[in-house]
Amino acid sequence: MDKALGSVEYRRQVPVIDEVEVLVVGGGPAGLGAAIAAARGGARTLLIERYGFLGGNMTAGLVGPCMTAYSLDGSQQLIGGIFDEFVRRMEAIGGALHPSGIEGGSAWSGFIAYGHERVTPFDPEAAKTVAIRMCREAGVEVLFHSFVADALTVRGDGGRPRLDSVITTGKGGLAAIRAQVTVDCSADGDVAARAGARFEIGREGDGLMQPMTLFFRVSHVDDAVVEEYVRTHPEDYRPFASLVARAQKEGRFPAPRRGVGLYKTLEPGVWRINTSRILKRDGTSTADLTAAEIEGREQVMALLEFFRRDLPGFQDCRLMDTATQIGVRETRRILGEYTLTLGDLKNGRRFEDVIALCGYPVDIHDPTGAGGGVTPDLQVANAYEIPFRVMVPQDIDGLLVAGRAVSATHEALAAIRVMPPCFAMGQAAGSAAAMAVARGIAPRTVSIPELHARLRADGAILGTAAPA
């Protein structure tokens, strides 16, 4: 069947169930930022999500805390807007701590020995609640249990294809949703790829991507014992690294890691664990995702045995839950009108079309082994900028991409892929989409000064490169 450029025959077999001004695909951090911003900008906005709740990796992936929304040294808040509002809303119902009060080196700092500054501990159930409330209050329409199956284009101005419809699938079968502007926040660039946008995948040379991790939570941990052990063993750069090394030599540690990733939660005795590691799998492959889920849960069970036998404070720990889905760090990266590079981050390059600031370091987990995480030899500036053009596909109109599928090198993406900058990119994309709809123009042509003004009015922080 020929679906090229939205053939009539293909359309006849797929009913159009809705026509909206802005369609946002994916309800994770980027999608939340995009949908809320677009609706607040006056556009009729529909958000589709594959699960029965919002939050993406915050909820389905059990990933947390949110990494820093501050400069590298922790002195300056860089990400505000919808992200900051989201955190404060969670805090108001007892489900988060604002990063302004979280100093690096404290037990709240996530990897408790790494010295991360200004992270955001939060409860995933609070994230689910606040996410749907903020969407509904903004006027966002939400459709759960919906996967992207395909995307249809039509000939646009100047011969460049324009995205016309996204084909979804769910309990009701295939259905088309037409939108004037679509924001792809699927994390994997699913809409962009199916529409024919060019993309890269993996690192240069071999195409391998960062490993996947299945997060899980354990209860009945003696917090004081854990924190005392980490404090008195500074030689373990990563928590419990020496105990992990010994267990690996004895064949009792299932994952190629150099320590245990520990995140203290808001609840006493409950910790998130970021330690399983599944190598050489592709997050855009159904077969690889299936294999990764199975392997991840087997690693969790083996890790629990190790924790109870070897880790101080974990002797009586109990498994609370595993994530709904394996955590994927990297897949497709679109070829956008600009590609963000490690040099841009290192030099703190200024962009006239800046839409977000960030201060998170390069965080590459080794695609082939135990190494990785925050990578000290790949330096970044204390604060650096993300331009609007990384969200604009070179070869498709009517489409913006926000989140970890933006146009960036393997190294640069490793710094901006975490949740706070994804919120910020999503907010910028949603605001631009609403502006494009209101003016009847392609999103790539929106006025950057007007976009800056809207973002600032909505609490975003853009630094000095964007004129006030």
C-alpha positions in Angstrom: 0.0 0.0 0.0 1.4 3.4 -1.0 1.1 5.8 1.9 3.6 8.4 0.4 2.4 11.9 0.9 -0.9 10.7 2.4 -2.4 8.7 -0.4 -6.1 8.7 -0.7 -6.3 4.9 -0.6 -4.4 4.8 2.7 -6.5 7.5 4.2 -9.7 5.7 3.4 -8.7 2.8 5.6 -7.8 5.0 8.6 -10.6 7.1 10.1 -9.7 10.7 11.2 -10.8 10.8 14.8 -9.8 14.4 15.6 -8.4 17.6 14.0 -6.6 19.9 16.4 -4.3 22.9 16.2 -1.4 21.3 18.2 -0.8 17.6 18.7 1.8 16.6 21.3 3.0 13.0 21.1 4.3 11.7 24.4 3.5 12.7 28.0 6.9 12.7 29.5 8.8 15.9 30.7 9.1 17.3 27.2 5.5 16.5 26.3 4.2 18.0 29.5 6.1 21.2 28.9 4.9 21.3 25.3 1.2 20.5 25.8 0.8 22.9 28.8 2.6 25.7 27.0 0.6 25.2 23.7 -2.7 25.2 25.5 -1.8 28.2 27.6 -0.8 29.9 24.4 -4.4 29.6 23.1 -4.1 26.6 20.8 -6.5 23.7 20.9 -4.1 21.0 22.1 -4.3 17.2 22.2 -1.7 15.2 24.1 -1.5 11.4 23.3 0.3 9.0 25.6 0.9 5.3 25.5 0.3 4.6 29.2 -2.7 5.4 31.4 -0.9 8.2 33.2 1.6 11.0 32.4 5.2 11.6 33.4 7.2 9.3 31.1 10.5 8.4 32.7 9.4 10.3 35.9 6.7 7.8 36.5 6.7 4.8 34.1 10.5 4.7 34.3 10.8 5.4 38.1 13.7 7.7 37.2 14.5 10.2 39.9 15.5 12.5 41.3 15.3 15.1 38.5 18.9 16.1 37.8 19.9 19.7 38.2 18.0 22.7 37.0 20.9 24.9 38.1 24.4 25.9 36.9 27.2 23.4 37.2 28.4 25.0 40.4 24.8 25.1 41.8 24.8 28.8 42.3 22.3 29.9 39.7 18.9 28.5 38.7 18.8 28.0 35.0 15.4 26.3 34.3 12.2 27.8 35.5 8.9 28.1 33.8 6.7 25.0 33.7 9.4 22.8 35.3 9.6 25.0 38.3 5.9 25.3 38.6 5.6 21.5 38.3 8.1 21.0 41.2 6.4 23.5 43.4 3.0 21.9 42.8 4.5 18.5 43.8 6.1 20.1 46.8 2.7 21.6 47.9 1.2 18.1 48.2 4.2 16.7 50.0 5.6 14.9 46.9 8.9 16.8 46.2 11.7 18.9 47.6 12.6 22.1 45.6 16.2 21.9 44.3 17.1 25.2 45.9 17.4 23.4 49.2 19.4 20.4 48.0 23.2 20.8 48.3 25.7 18.6 46.6 27.1 15.9 48.8 24.0 15.6 50.9 22.0 12.3 51.1 19.4 14.0 48.9 21.9 14.5 46.1 21.0 11.3 44.3 24.3 9.5 43.8 25.1 10.4 47.3 28.9 10.4 46.8 29.0 12.3 43.5 28.3 15.8 44.9 25.5 16.7 42.4 24.1 20.1 43.2 20.4 21.1 43.2 18.6 17.9 42.2 14.9 17.4 42.8 13.7 14.4 44.9 10.1 13.6 44.1 7.5 10.9 44.4 6.3 9.4 41.1 2.7 9.3 42.3 2.8 13.0 43.0 4.2 13.5 39.5 1.3 11.6 38.0 -1.2 13.7 40.0 0.3 17.1 39.3 0.9 16.3 35.6 -2.8 15.5 34.8 -4.0 18.4 36.9 -1.8 21.0 35.2 -2.8 19.6 31.8 -6.5 19.8 32.5 -6.3 23.2 34.1 -4.5 24.5 31.0 -7.2 23.0 28.7 -5.1 20.2 27.3 -7.1 17.3 25.9 -5.5 13.9 26.8 -5.8 10.6 25.0 -4.2 7.7 26.9 -3.3 4.2 25.6 -2.3 5.5 22.2 0.8 4.5 20.3 2.2 6.2 17.2 1.9 3.8 14.2 2.7 6.0 11.3 2.8 9.6 10.0 1.4 11.1 6.8 2.8 14.1 4.9 1.5 16.3 2.2 3.3 18.6 -0.2 4.0 21.9 1.5 5.1 25.3 0.4 8.4 25.2 -1.5 8.2 21.4 -2.1 9.1 20.5 1.4 6.8 17.8 2.9 4.5 19.0 5.6 3.3 16.7 8.4 -0.5 16.3 8.0 -1.6 13.4 10.2 -0.3 11.1 12.9 -1.6 7.5 12.7 -2.2 6.1 16.2 -3.2 2.7 17.3 -4.9 1.4 20.5 -7.9 -0.6 21.6 -10.0 1.0 18.9 -7.5 0.1 16.1 -5.8 2.5 13.7 -6.9 6.1 13.8 -5.6 9.4 12.3 -5.2 12.7 14.1 -4.7 15.8 12.0 -2.9 18.8 13.4 -1.6 22.1 12.1 1.5 21.6 14.2 2.8 18.4 15.8 5.4 18.3 18.6 7.2 15.0 18.7 8.0 14.3 22.4 8.1 10.6 22.0 11.8 10.6 23.1 12.7 8.3 20.2 11.7 10.7 17.4 9.0 8.3 16.4 6.8 10.8 14.5 9.8 12.4 12.8 11.2 9.1 11.6 7.9 7.9 10.3 7.3 11.2 8.5 10.6 10.7 6.7 12.9 13.1 8.7 16.5 12.2 8.6 18.2 11.2 11.8 21.3 9.7 13.4 21.4 7.0 16.0 24.1 6.0 18.5 27.7 7.2 18.7 29.9 8.0 15.7 31.9 5.0 14.5 29.8 2.0 15.6 26.3 3.4 16.2 26.1 1.9 19.7 23.8 3.7 22.2 24.1 4.1 25.9 22.9 1.1 27.9 19.4 0.8 29.3 18.6 0.5 33.0 15.6 -0.8 34.8 15.0 1.3 37.9 13.5 -0.3 41.0 12.7 0.7 44.5 13.5 -1.1 47.8 12.2 -0.5 51.3 13.3 -1.4 54.8 16.7 0.1 54.3 18.6 1.5 57.4 19.3 5.0 56.0 21.7 6.0 58.7 23.9 3.0 58.1 24.0 3.6 54.4 24.9 7.3 54.8 27.5 6.6 57.4 29.2 3.9 55.2 29.4 6.3 52.2 30.7 9.1 54.4 33.5 7.0 55.9 34.5 5.4 52.6 35.6 8.3 50.4 37.9 6.0 48.5 34.8 4.6 46.8 34.2 7.2 44.1 30.9 5.5 43.4 28.9 4.2 46.4 30.0 0.7 47.5 32.5 0.4 44.5 34.9 -1.8 46.5 32.1 -4.1 47.6 30.8 -4.3 44.0 34.4 -5.1 42.7 34.8 -7.9 45.1 31.4 -9.4 44.2 32.2 -9.2 40.5 35.4 -11.2 41.0 33.3 -13.8 42.8 30.7 -13.8 40.0 27.9 -12.5 42.3 27.2 -9.1 40.7 25.1 -9.3 37.5 25.6 -5.9 35.9 28.7 -4.3 34.4 28.8 -1.4 36.8 31.5 0.2 39.0 29.3 0.8 42.0 25.7 1.1 43.1 23.5 4.0 41.9 21.5 5.1 45.0 18.8 7.7 45.3 17.3 8.4 48.7 13.6 9.1 48.4 11.2 11.2 50.5 10.1 8.2 52.4 12.4 6.9 55.2 13.9 3.5 54.4 13.0 3.7 50.7 15.6 4.1 48.0 15.6 4.1 44.2 18.2 1.9 42.6 19.9 2.8 39.3 22.3 -0.1 38.9 21.1 -2.7 36.3 22.7 -2.3 32.9 21.6 -3.8 29.6 24.1 -3.4 26.8 23.9 -3.2 23.0 20.1 -3.0 22.8 18.2 -0.6 20.5 15.3 1.3 22.1 13.6 1.6 18.7 13.4 -2.2 18.3 10.4 -4.1 19.8 12.5 -7.3 20.0 15.4 -5.5 21.7 13.0 -3.8 24.2 11.5 -7.2 25.0 14.9 -8.7 25.6 16.0 -5.8 27.7 12.9 -6.0 30.0 13.5 -9.6 30.6 17.2 -9.2 31.3 16.6 -6.1 33.4 14.3 -7.9 35.8 16.6 -10.9 36.1 19.4 -8.4 37.0 17.1 -6.8 39.7 16.6 -10.2 41.4 20.3 -10.9 41.4 21.1 -7.4 42.7 18.7 -7.9 45.6 20.7 -11.0 46.7 23.9 -8.9 46.6 22.3 -6.0 48.5 21.1 -8.3 51.3 24.4 -10.1 51.6 26.9 -7.4 51.1 25.6 -3.8 51.5 25.6 -2.2 54.9 22.0 -1.0 55.7 20.4 -3.2 53.1 20.3 -6.6 54.9 16.6 -6.5 55.3 15.6 -4.6 52.2 12.5 -5.6 50.3 11.6 -5.0 46.6 8.8 -2.5 46.4 8.4 -2.3 42.6 10.3 -2.3 39.3 9.7 0.4 36.6 6.8 -0.1 34.2 9.3 0.2 31.4 13.0 -0.2 30.9 14.8 3.1 31.0 16.3 4.1 27.6 19.0 6.8 27.6 19.5 7.3 23.9 18.0 6.4 20.5 17.3 8.6 17.4 18.6 12.2 17.1 17.0 14.2 14.3 19.1 16.2 11.8 17.9 19.7 12.6 18.6 23.1 11.4 21.4 23.2 13.9 23.3 20.3 15.6 24.4 21.0 19.2 28.0 19.9 19.8 30.2 19.2 22.8 32.2 22.3 21.8 29.1 24.5 22.2 28.6 23.1 25.7 32.3 23.4 26.6 32.6 27.0 25.4 29.2 28.2 26.6 28.3 29.3 23.1 25.6 32.0 22.9 22.8 31.6 20.4 20.4 34.3 19.2 17.6 31.7 19.2 18.3 30.4 22.7 15.3 28.7 24.2 16.8 27.0 27.3 19.8 27.1 29.6 21.4 24.1 31.2 24.3 23.2 33.5 24.3 19.4 33.6 27.6 17.7 32.8 28.2 15.2 30.0 26.7 11.9 31.3 27.7 9.0 29.0 27.2 5.5 30.2 29.6 3.2 28.3 27.7 1.4 25.5 30.0 -1.6 25.8 31.0 -2.0 29.5 31.1 -0.8 33.1 32.4 2.7 32.6 30.6 5.9 32.2 28.2 8.2 34.0 29.3 11.8 34.5 32.4 12.1 32.4 35.0 14.5 34.0 37.2 14.6 30.9 34.3 16.0 28.8 34.0 19.5 30.3 31.1 21.8 30.0 30.7 25.5 30.9 29.0 26.5 34.1 26.0 27.3 32.1 25.3 26.7 28.4 22.5 27.3 25.9 20.2 25.2 23.8 19.0 26.9 20.5 15.5 26.6 19.0 16.9 25.2 15.7 17.9 21.9 17.3 14.1 21.2 17.5 13.4 21.9 13.9 13.8 19.0 11.4 15.6 20.1 8.2 13.3 18.3 5.9 9.7 18.3 7.4 7.4 21.3 8.0 4.6 21.3 10.6 6.8 19.4 13.1 8.9 20.3 16.1 10.9 17.7 18.1 11.6 18.2 21.9 13.3 16.1 24.4 16.2 13.6 23.8 15.5 13.2 20.1 16.7 16.8 19.3 19.5 17.5 16.9 22.7 17.0 18.9 25.8 14.9 18.8 26.1 11.8 20.9 28.2 13.7 23.5 26.1 16.8 23.6 22.9 14.8 24.0 24.4 13.1 27.0 24.2 16.4 28.8 20.8 17.7 27.8 18.8 14.4 27.9 17.9 14.7 31.6 14.4 15.8 32.7 14.7 19.5 33.6 16.1 20.6 30.1 13.5 18.3 28.5 10.8 20.3 30.3 12.4 23.5 29.1 12.7 22.4 25.5 9.1 21.1 25.5 7.8 24.5 26.8 9.7 26.3 24.1 8.3 23.9 21.4 4.8 24.2 22.7 4.9 28.0 22.8 6.3 28.1 19.3 3.7 25.7 18.0 0.9 27.9 19.4 2.4 31.0 17.9 2.7 29.3 14.5 -0.9 28.2 14.6 -2.1 31.7 15.6 -0.2 33.3 12.7 -0.8 30.5 10.1 3.0 30.0 9.5 5.4 27.1 9.7 6.9 26.7 13.1 10.4 27.1 11.8 9.6 30.7 10.9 8.3 31.9 14.2 9.7 35.2 15.4 12.4 34.4 17.9 12.1 37.8 19.7 8.4 37.1 20.2 9.1 33.6 21.3 11.6 34.9 23.8 9.1 37.4 25.1 6.5 34.7 25.6 8.9 32.3 27.3 10.1 35.0 29.7 6.5 36.0 30.5 5.8 32.3 31.4 8.8 32.1 33.7 11.5 30.7 31.5 15.1 31.7 32.1 17.0 32.6 28.9 20.2 34.4 30.1 21.6 37.5 28.4 21.9 36.2 24.8 18.2 36.7 24.3 17.4 40.4 24.5 14.9 41.2 27.2 
